[in-house]
Amino acid sequence: MVKGDIDTYHEDGQWKVRPEGNERASSTHDAKADAQAQGREMAADRGVEHVIKKQDGTIGDKDTYPRSRDPRDIKG
């Protein structure tokens, strides 16, 4: 991840959002959708990548903000 990317992950029964480099999560949520929305907003504000992990810790999705910064030329 690029310095400052946002990571959404599951830990201790909660979904958490943490900017890369921080030791602690910036926010915690009961629902994954709420954590994803918060992470998306943080990534868009900072112009970085949002990495969304599955409950098992594997990467489920990556979104780059702004879209023009994405090195891949693939829609989606």
Backbone atoms as SQL, in Angstrom:
CREATE TABLE atoms (id INTEGER PRIMARY KEY, chain TEXT, resi INTEGER, resn TEXT, atom TEXT, x REAL, y REAL, z REAL);
INSERT INTO atoms VALUES
  (1, 'A', 1, 'MET', 'N', 0.829, -1.197, 0.000),
  (2, 'A', 1, 'MET', 'CA', 0.000, 0.000, 0.000),
  (3, 'A', 1, 'MET', 'C', 0.867, 1.253, 0.000),
  (4, 'A', 2, 'VAL', 'N', 0.378, 2.262, -0.630),
  (5, 'A', 2, 'VAL', 'CA', 1.028, 3.561, -0.623),
  (6, 'A', 2, 'VAL', 'C', 0.847, 4.166, 0.759),
  (7, 'A', 3, 'LYS', 'N', 1.795, 4.943, 1.209),
  (8, 'A', 3, 'LYS', 'CA', 1.726, 5.571, 2.525),
  (9, 'A', 3, 'LYS', 'C', 0.400, 6.314, 2.686),
  (10, 'A', 4, 'GLY', 'N', -0.321, 5.983, 3.721),
  (11, 'A', 4, 'GLY', 'CA', -1.568, 6.670, 4.020),
  (12, 'A', 4, 'GLY', 'C', -2.808, 5.990, 3.478),
  (13, 'A', 5, 'ASP', 'N', -2.678, 4.853, 2.781),
  (14, 'A', 5, 'ASP', 'CA', -3.847, 4.149, 2.284),
  (15, 'A', 5, 'ASP', 'C', -4.753, 3.746, 3.450),
  (16, 'A', 6, 'ILE', 'N', -6.029, 3.536, 3.155),
  (17, 'A', 6, 'ILE', 'CA', -7.016, 3.205, 4.174),
  (18, 'A', 6, 'ILE', 'C', -7.316, 1.714, 4.129),
  (19, 'A', 7, 'ASP', 'N', -7.323, 1.081, 5.279),
  (20, 'A', 7, 'ASP', 'CA', -7.537, -0.356, 5.413),
  (21, 'A', 7, 'ASP', 'C', -8.832, -0.595, 6.190),
  (22, 'A', 8, 'THR', 'N', -9.779, -1.357, 5.613),
  (23, 'A', 8, 'THR', 'CA', -11.003, -1.751, 6.300),
  (24, 'A', 8, 'THR', 'C', -10.884, -3.249, 6.570),
  (25, 'A', 9, 'TYR', 'N', -11.012, -3.658, 7.817),
  (26, 'A', 9, 'TYR', 'CA', -10.756, -5.045, 8.200),
  (27, 'A', 9, 'TYR', 'C', -11.615, -5.451, 9.396),
  (28, 'A', 10, 'HIS', 'N', -11.666, -6.767, 9.657),
  (29, 'A', 10, 'HIS', 'CA', -12.453, -7.313, 10.760),
  (30, 'A', 10, 'HIS', 'C', -11.502, -7.778, 11.863),
  (31, 'A', 11, 'GLU', 'N', -11.802, -7.359, 13.100),
  (32, 'A', 11, 'GLU', 'CA', -10.967, -7.738, 14.237),
  (33, 'A', 11, 'GLU', 'C', -11.798, -7.665, 15.507),
  (34, 'A', 12, 'ASP', 'N', -11.667, -8.668, 16.349),
  (35, 'A', 12, 'ASP', 'CA', -12.351, -8.701, 17.641),
  (36, 'A', 12, 'ASP', 'C', -13.861, -8.501, 17.526),
  (37, 'A', 13, 'GLY', 'N', -14.464, -9.083, 16.478),
  (38, 'A', 13, 'GLY', 'CA', -15.912, -9.020, 16.311),
  (39, 'A', 13, 'GLY', 'C', -16.442, -7.711, 15.765),
  (40, 'A', 14, 'GLN', 'N', -15.553, -6.821, 15.336),
  (41, 'A', 14, 'GLN', 'CA', -15.988, -5.537, 14.786),
  (42, 'A', 14, 'GLN', 'C', -15.234, -5.241, 13.504),
  (43, 'A', 15, 'TRP', 'N', -15.860, -4.416, 12.661),
  (44, 'A', 15, 'TRP', 'CA', -15.213, -3.924, 11.449),
  (45, 'A', 15, 'TRP', 'C', -14.527, -2.613, 11.785),
  (46, 'A', 16, 'LYS', 'N', -13.292, -2.478, 11.350),
  (47, 'A', 16, 'LYS', 'CA', -12.487, -1.312, 11.713),
  (48, 'A', 16, 'LYS', 'C', -11.908, -0.639, 10.472),
  (49, 'A', 17, 'VAL', 'N', -11.653, 0.655, 10.608),
  (50, 'A', 17, 'VAL', 'CA', -11.057, 1.452, 9.541),
  (51, 'A', 17, 'VAL', 'C', -9.800, 2.099, 10.109),
  (52, 'A', 18, 'ARG', 'N', -8.673, 1.878, 9.401),
  (53, 'A', 18, 'ARG', 'CA', -7.399, 2.397, 9.903),
  (54, 'A', 18, 'ARG', 'C', -6.541, 2.901, 8.747),
  (55, 'A', 19, 'PRO', 'N', -6.059, 4.125, 8.846),
  (56, 'A', 19, 'PRO', 'CA', -5.082, 4.602, 7.861),
  (57, 'A', 19, 'PRO', 'C', -3.748, 3.881, 8.070),
  (58, 'A', 20, 'GLU', 'N', -3.072, 3.570, 6.987),
  (59, 'A', 20, 'GLU', 'CA', -1.778, 2.907, 7.078),
  (60, 'A', 20, 'GLU', 'C', -0.835, 3.745, 7.934),
  (61, 'A', 21, 'GLY', 'N', -0.101, 3.084, 8.792),
  (62, 'A', 21, 'GLY', 'CA', 0.851, 3.765, 9.660),
  (63, 'A', 21, 'GLY', 'C', 0.301, 4.016, 11.059),
  (64, 'A', 22, 'ASN', 'N', -1.020, 4.028, 11.203),
  (65, 'A', 22, 'ASN', 'CA', -1.615, 4.195, 12.529),
  (66, 'A', 22, 'ASN', 'C', -1.629, 2.860, 13.261),
  (67, 'A', 23, 'GLU', 'N', -1.403, 2.899, 14.558),
  (68, 'A', 23, 'GLU', 'CA', -1.437, 1.680, 15.348),
  (69, 'A', 23, 'GLU', 'C', -2.860, 1.272, 15.687),
  (70, 'A', 24, 'ARG', 'N', -3.734, 2.259, 15.832),
  (71, 'A', 24, 'ARG', 'CA', -5.116, 1.986, 16.228),
  (72, 'A', 24, 'ARG', 'C', -6.080, 2.386, 15.117),
  (73, 'A', 25, 'ALA', 'N', -7.241, 1.757, 15.147),
  (74, 'A', 25, 'ALA', 'CA', -8.278, 2.076, 14.171),
  (75, 'A', 25, 'ALA', 'C', -8.826, 3.475, 14.420),
  (76, 'A', 26, 'SER', 'N', -9.194, 4.151, 13.345),
  (77, 'A', 26, 'SER', 'CA', -9.809, 5.472, 13.448),
  (78, 'A', 26, 'SER', 'C', -11.278, 5.363, 13.803),
  (79, 'A', 27, 'SER', 'N', -11.914, 4.257, 13.378),
  (80, 'A', 27, 'SER', 'CA', -13.318, 4.049, 13.701),
  (81, 'A', 27, 'SER', 'C', -13.627, 2.557, 13.741),
  (82, 'A', 28, 'THR', 'N', -14.658, 2.189, 14.504),
  (83, 'A', 28, 'THR', 'CA', -15.111, 0.804, 14.607),
  (84, 'A', 28, 'THR', 'C', -16.607, 0.767, 14.306),
  (85, 'A', 29, 'HIS', 'N', -17.053, -0.352, 13.712),
  (86, 'A', 29, 'HIS', 'CA', -18.437, -0.482, 13.271),
  (87, 'A', 29, 'HIS', 'C', -18.920, -1.908, 13.472),
  (88, 'A', 30, 'ASP', 'N', -20.216, -2.055, 13.717),
  (89, 'A', 30, 'ASP', 'CA', -20.808, -3.388, 13.834),
  (90, 'A', 30, 'ASP', 'C', -21.037, -4.008, 12.463),
  (91, 'A', 31, 'ALA', 'N', -21.301, -3.179, 11.456),
  (92, 'A', 31, 'ALA', 'CA', -21.592, -3.672, 10.110),
  (93, 'A', 31, 'ALA', 'C', -20.459, -3.331, 9.138),
  (94, 'A', 32, 'LYS', 'N', -20.146, -4.278, 8.267),
  (95, 'A', 32, 'LYS', 'CA', -19.097, -4.067, 7.278),
  (96, 'A', 32, 'LYS', 'C', -19.441, -2.896, 6.360),
  (97, 'A', 33, 'ALA', 'N', -20.703, -2.779, 5.970),
  (98, 'A', 33, 'ALA', 'CA', -21.122, -1.701, 5.066),
  (99, 'A', 33, 'ALA', 'C', -20.835, -0.329, 5.666),
  (100, 'A', 34, 'ASP', 'N', -21.045, -0.181, 6.973),
  (101, 'A', 34, 'ASP', 'CA', -20.767, 1.098, 7.636),
  (102, 'A', 34, 'ASP', 'C', -19.267, 1.398, 7.626),
  (103, 'A', 35, 'ALA', 'N', -18.460, 0.372, 7.875),
  (104, 'A', 35, 'ALA', 'CA', -17.006, 0.549, 7.868),
  (105, 'A', 35, 'ALA', 'C', -16.514, 0.882, 6.458),
  (106, 'A', 36, 'GLN', 'N', -17.078, 0.219, 5.451),
  (107, 'A', 36, 'GLN', 'CA', -16.691, 0.488, 4.065),
  (108, 'A', 36, 'GLN', 'C', -17.025, 1.925, 3.679),
  (109, 'A', 37, 'ALA', 'N', -18.184, 2.392, 4.080),
  (110, 'A', 37, 'ALA', 'CA', -18.585, 3.762, 3.754),
  (111, 'A', 37, 'ALA', 'C', -17.632, 4.764, 4.391),
  (112, 'A', 38, 'GLN', 'N', -17.267, 4.538, 5.644),
  (113, 'A', 38, 'GLN', 'CA', -16.333, 5.424, 6.337),
  (114, 'A', 38, 'GLN', 'C', -14.959, 5.379, 5.668),
  (115, 'A', 39, 'GLY', 'N', -14.478, 4.174, 5.349),
  (116, 'A', 39, 'GLY', 'CA', -13.191, 4.021, 4.684),
  (117, 'A', 39, 'GLY', 'C', -13.169, 4.667, 3.314),
  (118, 'A', 40, 'ARG', 'N', -14.256, 4.522, 2.557),
  (119, 'A', 40, 'ARG', 'CA', -14.365, 5.128, 1.230),
  (120, 'A', 40, 'ARG', 'C', -14.269, 6.647, 1.337),
  (121, 'A', 41, 'GLU', 'N', -14.980, 7.197, 2.308),
  (122, 'A', 41, 'GLU', 'CA', -14.956, 8.649, 2.500),
  (123, 'A', 41, 'GLU', 'C', -13.555, 9.138, 2.866),
  (124, 'A', 42, 'MET', 'N', -12.890, 8.422, 3.782),
  (125, 'A', 42, 'MET', 'CA', -11.536, 8.807, 4.191),
  (126, 'A', 42, 'MET', 'C', -10.570, 8.716, 3.013),
  (127, 'A', 43, 'ALA', 'N', -10.662, 7.651, 2.222),
  (128, 'A', 43, 'ALA', 'CA', -9.760, 7.468, 1.077),
  (129, 'A', 43, 'ALA', 'C', -9.988, 8.545, 0.021),
  (130, 'A', 44, 'ALA', 'N', -11.237, 8.865, -0.234),
  (131, 'A', 44, 'ALA', 'CA', -11.552, 9.895, -1.229),
  (132, 'A', 44, 'ALA', 'C', -11.044, 11.261, -0.765),
  (133, 'A', 45, 'ASP', 'N', -11.213, 11.568, 0.517),
  (134, 'A', 45, 'ASP', 'CA', -10.726, 12.840, 1.059),
  (135, 'A', 45, 'ASP', 'C', -9.212, 12.959, 0.947),
  (136, 'A', 46, 'ARG', 'N', -8.512, 11.856, 1.125),
  (137, 'A', 46, 'ARG', 'CA', -7.041, 11.858, 1.129),
  (138, 'A', 46, 'ARG', 'C', -6.438, 11.579, -0.249),
  (139, 'A', 47, 'GLY', 'N', -7.258, 11.073, -1.172),
  (140, 'A', 47, 'GLY', 'CA', -6.753, 10.732, -2.501),
  (141, 'A', 47, 'GLY', 'C', -5.832, 9.534, -2.475),
  (142, 'A', 48, 'VAL', 'N', -6.233, 8.484, -1.740),
  (143, 'A', 48, 'VAL', 'CA', -5.415, 7.279, -1.595),
  (144, 'A', 48, 'VAL', 'C', -6.243, 6.038, -1.930),
  (145, 'A', 49, 'GLU', 'N', -5.643, 4.868, -1.767),
  (146, 'A', 49, 'GLU', 'CA', -6.320, 3.614, -2.046),
  (147, 'A', 49, 'GLU', 'C', -7.070, 3.118, -0.810),
  (148, 'A', 50, 'HIS', 'N', -8.237, 2.518, -1.031),
  (149, 'A', 50, 'HIS', 'CA', -9.034, 1.919, 0.036),
  (150, 'A', 50, 'HIS', 'C', -8.972, 0.412, -0.140),
  (151, 'A', 51, 'VAL', 'N', -8.375, -0.287, 0.824),
  (152, 'A', 51, 'VAL', 'CA', -8.241, -1.740, 0.784),
  (153, 'A', 51, 'VAL', 'C', -9.295, -2.326, 1.716),
  (154, 'A', 52, 'ILE', 'N', -10.204, -3.129, 1.149),
  (155, 'A', 52, 'ILE', 'CA', -11.289, -3.731, 1.914),
  (156, 'A', 52, 'ILE', 'C', -11.001, -5.213, 2.047),
  (157, 'A', 53, 'LYS', 'N', -10.845, -5.657, 3.281),
  (158, 'A', 53, 'LYS', 'CA', -10.532, -7.058, 3.530),
  (159, 'A', 53, 'LYS', 'C', -11.785, -7.835, 3.917),
  (160, 'A', 54, 'LYS', 'N', -11.761, -9.133, 3.624),
  (161, 'A', 54, 'LYS', 'CA', -12.851, -10.022, 4.019),
  (162, 'A', 54, 'LYS', 'C', -12.681, -10.361, 5.494),
  (163, 'A', 55, 'GLN', 'N', -13.665, -11.027, 6.043),
  (164, 'A', 55, 'GLN', 'CA', -13.617, -11.367, 7.460),
  (165, 'A', 55, 'GLN', 'C', -12.417, -12.261, 7.780),
  (166, 'A', 56, 'ASP', 'N', -11.968, -13.066, 6.807),
  (167, 'A', 56, 'ASP', 'CA', -10.821, -13.951, 7.043),
  (168, 'A', 56, 'ASP', 'C', -9.479, -13.244, 6.866),
  (169, 'A', 57, 'GLY', 'N', -9.503, -11.948, 6.522),
  (170, 'A', 57, 'GLY', 'CA', -8.273, -11.171, 6.415),
  (171, 'A', 57, 'GLY', 'C', -7.699, -11.068, 5.019),
  (172, 'A', 58, 'THR', 'N', -8.249, -11.811, 4.060),
  (173, 'A', 58, 'THR', 'CA', -7.768, -11.703, 2.688),
  (174, 'A', 58, 'THR', 'C', -8.364, -10.453, 2.028),
  (175, 'A', 59, 'ILE', 'N', -7.667, -9.937, 1.037),
  (176, 'A', 59, 'ILE', 'CA', -8.138, -8.730, 0.354),
  (177, 'A', 59, 'ILE', 'C', -9.330, -9.079, -0.526),
  (178, 'A', 60, 'GLY', 'N', -10.423, -8.355, -0.307),
  (179, 'A', 60, 'GLY', 'CA', -11.632, -8.570, -1.085),
  (180, 'A', 60, 'GLY', 'C', -11.772, -7.573, -2.215),
  (181, 'A', 61, 'ASP', 'N', -11.293, -6.347, -1.990),
  (182, 'A', 61, 'ASP', 'CA', -11.458, -5.299, -2.990),
  (183, 'A', 61, 'ASP', 'C', -10.471, -4.175, -2.714),
  (184, 'A', 62, 'LYS', 'N', -10.109, -3.467, -3.779),
  (185, 'A', 62, 'LYS', 'CA', -9.266, -2.279, -3.664),
  (186, 'A', 62, 'LYS', 'C', -9.867, -1.205, -4.555),
  (187, 'A', 63, 'ASP', 'N', -9.987, -0.017, -4.027),
  (188, 'A', 63, 'ASP', 'CA', -10.489, 1.114, -4.794),
  (189, 'A', 63, 'ASP', 'C', -9.501, 2.262, -4.668),
  (190, 'A', 64, 'THR', 'N', -9.174, 2.889, -5.797),
  (191, 'A', 64, 'THR', 'CA', -8.226, 4.000, -5.816),
  (192, 'A', 64, 'THR', 'C', -8.984, 5.311, -5.986),
  (193, 'A', 65, 'TYR', 'N', -8.629, 6.301, -5.183),
  (194, 'A', 65, 'TYR', 'CA', -9.239, 7.640, -5.262),
  (195, 'A', 65, 'TYR', 'C', -8.135, 8.669, -5.460),
  (196, 'A', 66, 'PRO', 'N', -8.262, 9.616, -6.344),
  (197, 'A', 66, 'PRO', 'CA', -9.307, 9.662, -7.360),
  (198, 'A', 66, 'PRO', 'C', -9.077, 8.576, -8.395),
  (199, 'A', 67, 'ARG', 'N', -10.104, 8.246, -9.133),
  (200, 'A', 67, 'ARG', 'CA', -10.056, 7.149, -10.106),
  (201, 'A', 67, 'ARG', 'C', -8.935, 7.347, -11.124),
  (202, 'A', 68, 'SER', 'N', -8.630, 8.578, -11.458),
  (203, 'A', 68, 'SER', 'CA', -7.584, 8.862, -12.446),
  (204, 'A', 68, 'SER', 'C', -6.199, 8.417, -11.982),
  (205, 'A', 69, 'ARG', 'N', -6.037, 8.176, -10.681),
  (206, 'A', 69, 'ARG', 'CA', -4.756, 7.739, -10.118),
  (207, 'A', 69, 'ARG', 'C', -4.549, 6.232, -10.241),
  (208, 'A', 70, 'ASP', 'N', -5.616, 5.499, -10.584),
  (209, 'A', 70, 'ASP', 'CA', -5.552, 4.042, -10.672),
  (210, 'A', 70, 'ASP', 'C', -4.628, 3.638, -11.829),
  (211, 'A', 71, 'PRO', 'N', -3.588, 2.830, -11.556),
  (212, 'A', 71, 'PRO', 'CA', -2.657, 2.441, -12.612),
  (213, 'A', 71, 'PRO', 'C', -3.273, 1.454, -13.601),
  (214, 'A', 72, 'ARG', 'N', -4.364, 0.791, -13.221),
  (215, 'A', 72, 'ARG', 'CA', -5.018, -0.165, -14.106),
  (216, 'A', 72, 'ARG', 'C', -6.073, 0.556, -14.939),
  (217, 'A', 73, 'ASP', 'N', -6.176, 0.167, -16.192),
  (218, 'A', 73, 'ASP', 'CA', -7.155, 0.767, -17.096),
  (219, 'A', 73, 'ASP', 'C', -8.378, -0.154, -17.208),
  (220, 'A', 74, 'ILE', 'N', -8.953, -0.505, -16.055),
  (221, 'A', 74, 'ILE', 'CA', -10.088, -1.427, -16.000),
  (222, 'A', 74, 'ILE', 'C', -11.227, -0.741, -15.272),
  (223, 'A', 75, 'LYS', 'N', -12.411, -0.792, -15.837),
  (224, 'A', 75, 'LYS', 'CA', -13.562, -0.221, -15.139),
  (225, 'A', 75, 'LYS', 'C', -13.966, -1.151, -14.020),
  (226, 'A', 76, 'GLY', 'N', -14.434, -0.566, -12.901),
  (227, 'A', 76, 'GLY', 'CA', -14.936, -1.384, -11.809),
  (228, 'A', 76, 'GLY', 'C', -14.227, -1.197, -10.530);
